[in-house]
Amino acid sequence: MSGERKSPRRMRPAALFGGVLAAALVAGCGKGDDPDRKVGITGRVTLAGVPLIRGEIVFIPDEERGSKRIDCPMGNIAPDGTYTVELRGEGGAAMGSYKVMVMATRNPVEIRPDWVPVWIVHPKYTQRHTTDLRVEVVENPAPGAYDFDLSPP
């Protein structure tokens, strides 16, 4: 060897994107046994005031604010920026505190080792430990309570 330093191994982007979604589903989310009634959640996601045209939104129970739930309601973002959250094929989510992750890329997600995400949103929103989006799901929310205006990358 000629004394070259090997660079640290980088995680493949396709695995990272898939891993982020899988982590949301596995690490803090699953089939809950709590029979609490779900309430409907619809909202709009914008990027610097302009509707986000695609992506996914995931509500993760916020343990830091006392949430003991394990279910993670999620939804797809429509071209007008609107979304509706579902949990196991049923609309809504249980009331309580949630962190919110938004994942949206300019390039289609491909399950290939060389795929690199080109984020539309700031990467902080794509991970449960870095997102600063939080919401309290209540029975009668104020208009716009589930709307989010995100920062660009």
ZIMO-V189980 format. One line per field, one symbol per residue. ss: DSSP state (H for helix, E for strand, C for the rest). psi: psi as a letter, one per 30 degrees, with the letter a starting at -180 (. if undefined). burial: + if it has 16 or more other C-alpha atoms within 10 Angstrom, else -. A space follows every 50 residues. Layout:
ss = ???
psi = ???
burial = ???
//
This chain:
ss = CCCCCCCCCCCCHHHHHHHHHHHHHHCCCCCCCCCCCEECCEEEEEECCE ECCCCEEEEEECHHHCCCCCCCCEEECCCCCEEECEECCEECEECEEEEE EEECECCCCCCCCCCCCCECECHHHHCCCCCCCEEEECCCCCCCCCCEEE CEC
psi = kggkkklkkkkkeeeeeeeeeeeeeefgkajlfkgkklkkjlakkljhfk kkflakkkjkkjefggkglfkjkllkklfgfllkkljhfkkallkakklk kkkklekkkkikfgkkkjkelkffffkfffkgklkjkleillkgfgkkjl kl.
burial = ------------+++++--++--++--+++-------++++++++++--- ++++++++++++------++++++++++--+++++++---++++++++++ +++++---+-----+++--+++++++++--+-++++++------++++-+ ---
//
